[in-house]
Amino acid sequence: MNRAELERHQARLADLLLAPDPAAALAAASAAAGAGPELAAIDADGLRLAALLVVKLRFQRLMNASAVAAEWFERDGAGFTAAFRRFHHEVPPTALDPWREAAQFAAWCERPTG
């Protein structure tokens, strides 16, 4: 696998990890023309577990750095969870520390919608 192929594979894997249903996204990607053998090698249950870990870590980073998000979660757990789910699927997880995660979430919350 050359560098370009590796980068495409990593980007596809990142997309799968952020999909609302990673296993269904994997099945669809595997069935697509030109999918390649690397997708067939991914275990659906392992992918689901990895996706859960990614979202868990993002949630923990956010709760550790944002008093606003933590208060929102305490006050309106269902509303916050729905917003966090949208954030998770719309904003790639690039923050490596809680403060950047909180800054990304705050910027996402302040963006114009509609």
Residue frames as a rotation matrix with the C-alpha (Angstrom) as fourth column:
MET 1
0.593 0.805 0.000 0.00
0.805 -0.593 0.000 0.00
0.000 0.000 -1.000 0.00
ASN 2
-0.396 -0.739 0.545 1.53
0.702 -0.626 -0.340 3.34
0.593 0.248 0.766 -1.01
ARG 3
-0.918 -0.068 -0.390 1.19
0.341 -0.639 -0.690 6.57
-0.202 -0.766 0.610 0.93
ALA 4
-0.718 0.690 -0.092 -1.83
-0.655 -0.624 0.426 7.86
0.237 0.366 0.900 -1.01
GLU 5
-0.121 0.673 -0.729 -3.66
-0.055 0.729 0.682 4.55
0.991 0.123 -0.051 -0.55
LEU 6
-0.529 -0.144 -0.836 -2.83
0.776 0.316 -0.546 4.53
0.343 -0.938 -0.055 3.16
GLU 7
-0.975 0.170 -0.143 -4.15
-0.097 -0.905 -0.414 8.08
-0.199 -0.390 0.899 3.56
ARG 8
-0.404 0.875 -0.266 -7.40
-0.665 -0.081 0.743 7.15
0.628 0.477 0.615 1.75
HIS 9
-0.130 0.317 -0.940 -7.77
0.381 0.891 0.248 4.06
0.915 -0.326 -0.236 3.93
GLN 10
-0.776 -0.201 -0.597 -7.17
0.630 -0.208 -0.748 6.06
0.026 -0.957 0.288 7.13
ALA 11
-0.860 0.511 -0.020 -9.69
-0.511 -0.859 0.032 8.72
-0.001 0.038 0.999 6.06
ARG 12
-0.180 0.810 -0.558 -12.25
-0.393 0.460 0.796 6.00
0.902 0.362 0.235 5.28
LEU 13
-0.328 -0.009 -0.945 -11.63
0.695 0.675 -0.248 4.39
0.639 -0.738 -0.215 8.67
ALA 14
-0.969 -0.015 -0.247 -12.07
0.180 -0.725 -0.665 7.76
-0.169 -0.689 0.705 10.42
ASP 15
-0.565 0.817 -0.113 -15.37
-0.724 -0.426 0.542 8.25
0.395 0.388 0.833 8.57
LEU 16
-0.096 0.513 -0.853 -16.51
0.098 0.858 0.505 4.79
0.991 -0.035 -0.133 9.68
LEU 17
-0.643 -0.233 -0.729 -15.63
0.711 0.171 -0.682 5.53
0.284 -0.957 0.056 13.30
LEU 18
-0.932 0.268 -0.243 -17.75
-0.131 -0.875 -0.465 8.70
-0.338 -0.402 0.851 13.24
ALA 19
-0.659 0.723 -0.208 -20.73
-0.187 0.110 0.976 7.20
0.729 0.682 0.063 11.41
PRO 20
-0.076 0.729 0.680 -24.02
-0.981 -0.178 0.080 7.01
0.180 -0.661 0.729 13.32
ASP 21
0.818 0.251 0.517 -23.95
-0.344 0.935 0.089 3.21
-0.461 -0.251 0.851 12.73
PRO 22
-0.040 -0.961 -0.275 -20.33
-0.876 -0.099 0.473 2.20
-0.481 0.259 -0.837 12.12
ALA 23
-0.507 -0.147 0.849 -21.14
0.050 0.979 0.199 -1.45
-0.860 0.143 -0.489 11.30
ALA 24
0.534 0.756 0.379 -23.78
0.507 0.073 -0.859 -0.46
-0.677 0.651 -0.344 8.72
ALA 25
0.722 -0.355 -0.594 -21.38
-0.585 -0.772 -0.250 2.09
-0.370 0.528 -0.764 7.23
LEU 26
-0.379 -0.887 0.262 -18.71
-0.621 0.454 0.639 -0.62
-0.686 0.079 -0.723 7.04
ALA 27
-0.157 0.405 0.901 -21.11
0.450 0.841 -0.299 -3.02
-0.879 0.359 -0.314 5.30
ALA 28
0.853 0.514 -0.094 -22.07
0.189 -0.471 -0.861 -0.35
-0.487 0.717 -0.499 2.77
ALA 29
0.411 -0.784 -0.465 -18.46
-0.827 -0.535 0.173 0.65
-0.384 0.313 -0.868 2.13
SER 30
-0.456 -0.595 0.662 -17.41
-0.313 0.804 0.506 -2.99
-0.833 0.024 -0.553 1.76
ALA 31
0.144 0.632 0.762 -20.16
0.592 0.562 -0.578 -3.59
-0.793 0.534 -0.293 -0.80
ALA 32
0.702 0.108 -0.704 -19.17
-0.340 -0.818 -0.464 -0.56
-0.626 0.565 -0.537 -2.89
ALA 33
0.902 -0.386 0.194 -17.26
0.358 0.416 -0.836 -1.09
0.242 0.823 0.514 -6.10
GLY 34
0.211 -0.935 0.286 -13.51
0.101 -0.270 -0.957 -0.95
0.972 0.231 0.038 -5.62
ALA 35
0.905 0.232 0.357 -13.74
-0.303 -0.238 0.923 -1.33
0.299 -0.943 -0.145 -1.84
GLY 36
-0.042 -0.993 -0.108 -10.54
-0.622 0.110 -0.775 -3.32
0.782 0.035 -0.622 -1.55
PRO 37
0.121 0.056 -0.991 -9.58
0.363 0.927 0.097 -6.09
0.924 -0.371 0.092 0.84
GLU 38
-0.853 -0.518 0.064 -8.62
0.135 -0.338 -0.931 -3.79
0.504 -0.786 0.359 3.72
LEU 39
-0.345 0.805 0.482 -12.30
-0.886 -0.448 0.115 -3.11
0.309 -0.387 0.869 4.50
ALA 40
0.470 0.527 -0.708 -13.09
-0.336 0.849 0.408 -6.82
0.816 0.046 0.576 4.55
ALA 41
-0.299 -0.705 -0.643 -10.42
0.417 0.510 -0.753 -7.24
0.859 -0.493 0.142 7.22
ILE 42
-0.745 0.069 0.663 -12.22
-0.516 -0.689 -0.509 -4.91
0.422 -0.721 0.549 9.66
ASP 43
-0.700 0.510 -0.500 -14.24
0.662 0.727 -0.183 -6.70
0.270 -0.459 -0.846 12.33
ALA 44
-0.098 0.764 0.638 -17.66
0.173 -0.618 0.767 -5.02
0.980 0.186 -0.071 12.70
ASP 45
0.763 0.387 -0.518 -17.82
0.539 0.062 0.840 -5.58
0.357 -0.920 -0.162 16.46
GLY 46
-0.100 -0.890 -0.446 -14.30
0.957 -0.209 0.202 -4.23
-0.273 -0.406 0.872 16.92
LEU 47
-0.667 -0.077 0.741 -15.25
0.461 -0.824 0.330 -1.18
0.585 0.562 0.585 14.84
ARG 48
0.415 0.887 0.205 -18.34
0.255 -0.329 0.909 -0.58
0.873 -0.325 -0.363 17.00
LEU 49
0.623 -0.247 -0.742 -16.24
0.779 0.105 0.618 -0.81
-0.075 -0.963 0.258 20.15
ALA 50
-0.506 -0.860 0.060 -13.59
0.858 -0.496 0.132 1.55
-0.084 0.118 0.989 18.77
ALA 51
-0.361 0.460 0.812 -16.30
0.301 -0.766 0.568 4.05
0.883 0.449 0.138 17.78
LEU 52
0.727 0.638 -0.252 -17.77
0.403 -0.101 0.909 3.92
0.555 -0.763 -0.331 21.29
LEU 53
0.215 -0.743 -0.634 -14.33
0.930 -0.042 0.365 4.57
-0.297 -0.669 0.682 22.77
VAL 54
-0.659 -0.433 0.616 -13.81
0.651 -0.737 0.179 7.57
0.377 0.519 0.767 20.49
VAL 55
0.055 0.766 0.641 -17.12
0.097 -0.643 0.760 9.17
0.994 0.020 -0.110 21.51
LYS 56
0.747 0.164 -0.645 -16.56
0.620 0.180 0.764 8.31
0.241 -0.970 0.033 25.19
LEU 57
-0.202 -0.918 -0.342 -13.16
0.957 -0.259 0.130 10.00
-0.208 -0.301 0.931 25.19
ARG 58
-0.597 0.054 0.800 -14.56
0.377 -0.862 0.340 13.09
0.708 0.505 0.494 23.45
PHE 59
0.495 0.860 0.120 -17.37
0.201 -0.248 0.948 13.30
0.845 -0.445 -0.295 25.99
GLN 60
0.557 -0.350 -0.753 -14.94
0.828 0.166 0.536 12.95
-0.063 -0.922 0.382 28.90
ARG 61
-0.571 -0.802 0.177 -12.61
0.816 -0.578 0.013 15.62
0.092 0.152 0.984 27.49
LEU 62
-0.318 0.532 0.785 -15.54
0.166 -0.784 0.599 17.98
0.933 0.321 0.161 27.08
MET 63
0.723 0.644 -0.250 -16.95
0.319 0.009 0.948 17.36
0.612 -0.765 -0.199 30.56
ASN 64
0.275 -0.716 -0.641 -13.48
0.951 0.107 0.289 17.87
-0.139 -0.689 0.711 32.09
ALA 65
-0.709 -0.701 0.075 -12.90
0.700 -0.688 0.191 21.25
-0.082 0.188 0.979 30.45
SER 66
-0.696 0.497 0.518 -16.27
-0.022 -0.737 0.676 22.91
0.718 0.459 0.524 29.95
ALA 67
-0.894 0.422 -0.149 -18.34
0.152 -0.027 -0.988 24.00
-0.421 -0.906 -0.040 32.93
VAL 68
-0.402 0.770 -0.496 -20.99
-0.856 -0.508 -0.097 25.21
-0.327 0.385 0.863 30.48
ALA 69
-0.281 0.265 -0.922 -21.30
-0.591 0.709 0.384 21.78
0.756 0.653 -0.042 28.83
ALA 70
-0.856 -0.076 -0.511 -21.28
0.301 0.730 -0.614 19.99
0.419 -0.680 -0.602 32.20
GLU 71
-0.778 0.612 -0.144 -24.02
-0.209 -0.467 -0.859 22.29
-0.593 -0.638 0.491 33.53
TRP 72
-0.251 0.675 -0.693 -26.07
-0.964 -0.112 0.241 21.81
0.085 0.729 0.679 30.34
PHE 73
-0.515 -0.007 -0.857 -25.72
-0.193 0.975 0.108 18.02
0.835 0.221 -0.503 30.72
GLU 74
-0.939 0.150 -0.310 -26.86
0.341 0.283 -0.897 18.18
-0.046 -0.947 -0.317 34.36
ARG 75
-0.610 0.717 -0.338 -29.78
-0.443 -0.661 -0.605 20.49
-0.657 -0.219 0.721 33.57
ASP 76
0.517 0.761 -0.393 -30.97
-0.722 0.141 -0.677 18.87
-0.459 0.634 0.622 30.33
GLY 77
-0.257 -0.711 0.654 -29.32
-0.273 0.703 0.657 15.51
-0.927 -0.010 -0.375 29.75
ALA 78
0.229 0.420 0.878 -31.45
0.683 0.574 -0.452 14.58
-0.694 0.703 -0.155 26.74
GLY 79
0.981 0.162 -0.102 -31.00
0.058 -0.759 -0.648 17.95
-0.183 0.630 -0.755 25.04
PHE 80
0.313 -0.942 -0.122 -27.28
-0.789 -0.330 0.519 17.98
-0.529 -0.066 -0.846 25.65
THR 81
-0.197 -0.383 0.902 -26.90
0.066 0.913 0.403 14.39
-0.978 0.139 -0.155 24.46
ALA 82
0.633 0.488 0.600 -28.71
0.639 0.109 -0.762 15.20
-0.437 0.866 -0.243 21.20
ALA 83
0.917 -0.336 -0.217 -26.49
-0.392 -0.863 -0.318 18.25
-0.080 0.377 -0.923 20.66
PHE 84
0.068 -0.948 0.310 -23.33
-0.671 0.187 0.718 16.33
-0.739 -0.257 -0.623 21.54
ARG 85
0.116 0.046 0.992 -24.28
0.463 0.881 -0.096 13.57
-0.879 0.470 0.081 19.08
ARG 86
0.931 0.234 0.279 -24.67
0.356 -0.419 -0.835 16.15
-0.079 0.877 -0.473 16.29
PHE 87
0.644 -0.760 -0.084 -21.36
-0.723 -0.641 0.259 17.79
-0.251 -0.106 -0.962 17.27
HIS 88
0.001 -0.676 0.737 -19.61
-0.270 0.710 0.651 14.42
-0.963 -0.200 -0.182 17.24
HIS 89
0.245 0.167 0.955 -20.85
0.731 0.615 -0.295 13.60
-0.637 0.771 0.029 13.74
GLU 90
0.936 0.191 0.297 -20.24
0.343 -0.689 -0.638 17.10
0.083 0.699 -0.710 12.33
VAL 91
0.654 -0.732 0.193 -16.87
-0.744 -0.668 -0.016 18.03
0.140 -0.133 -0.981 13.86
PRO 92
0.472 -0.537 -0.700 -13.91
0.081 0.817 -0.571 15.70
0.878 0.213 0.429 13.35
PRO 93
0.982 -0.114 -0.149 -12.24
0.155 0.046 0.987 14.71
-0.105 -0.992 0.063 16.64
THR 94
0.431 -0.866 0.254 -8.93
0.326 -0.113 -0.939 16.54
0.842 0.487 0.233 16.26
ALA 95
0.466 -0.233 0.853 -8.50
-0.735 -0.639 0.227 17.87
0.492 -0.733 -0.469 19.81
LEU 96
-0.053 -0.584 -0.810 -5.87
0.169 0.794 -0.584 16.10
0.984 -0.168 0.056 21.86
ASP 97
-0.921 -0.224 -0.320 -6.70
0.350 -0.109 -0.930 17.78
0.173 -0.969 0.178 25.16
PRO 98
-0.203 0.923 -0.327 -9.87
0.944 0.095 -0.317 18.75
-0.262 -0.373 -0.890 27.02
TRP 99
-0.178 0.118 -0.977 -9.47
0.175 -0.973 -0.149 22.50
-0.968 -0.197 0.152 26.47
ARG 100
-0.883 -0.127 -0.452 -9.33
-0.409 -0.264 0.873 22.22
-0.230 0.956 0.182 22.69
GLU 101
-0.717 0.697 -0.014 -12.32
0.640 0.667 0.381 19.87
0.275 0.264 -0.924 22.75
ALA 102
-0.059 0.696 -0.716 -14.23
0.786 -0.410 -0.463 22.43
-0.616 -0.589 -0.523 24.81
ALA 103
-0.462 -0.173 -0.870 -13.18
-0.244 -0.918 0.312 25.22
-0.852 0.356 0.383 22.43
GLN 104
-0.987 0.131 -0.094 -14.35
-0.049 0.308 0.950 23.18
0.153 0.942 -0.297 19.42
PHE 105
-0.415 0.887 -0.205 -17.68
0.906 0.424 -0.001 22.48
0.086 -0.186 -0.979 21.11
ALA 106
-0.101 0.347 -0.932 -18.16
0.441 -0.825 -0.355 26.14
-0.892 -0.447 -0.070 22.07
ALA 107
-0.751 -0.213 -0.625 -17.40
-0.417 -0.582 0.698 27.25
-0.513 0.785 0.348 18.50
TRP 108
-0.881 0.473 0.005 -19.82
0.339 0.626 0.702 24.62
0.329 0.621 -0.712 17.17
CYS 109
-0.204 0.838 -0.507 -22.53
0.929 0.003 -0.369 25.84
-0.308 -0.546 -0.779 19.55
GLU 110
-0.126 0.081 -0.989 -21.99
0.117 -0.988 -0.096 29.46
-0.985 -0.128 0.115 18.44
ARG 111
-0.943 -0.259 0.211 -22.11
0.226 -0.027 0.974 28.74
-0.246 0.966 0.084 14.70
PRO 112
-0.405 0.843 -0.355 -25.06
-0.836 -0.498 -0.230 30.11
-0.370 0.203 0.906 12.78
THR 113
-0.746 0.267 0.610 -27.64
0.323 0.946 -0.019 27.46
-0.582 0.183 -0.792 11.99
GLY 114
0.293 0.955 0.038 -30.21
0.389 -0.083 -0.917 27.43
-0.873 0.284 -0.396 9.28
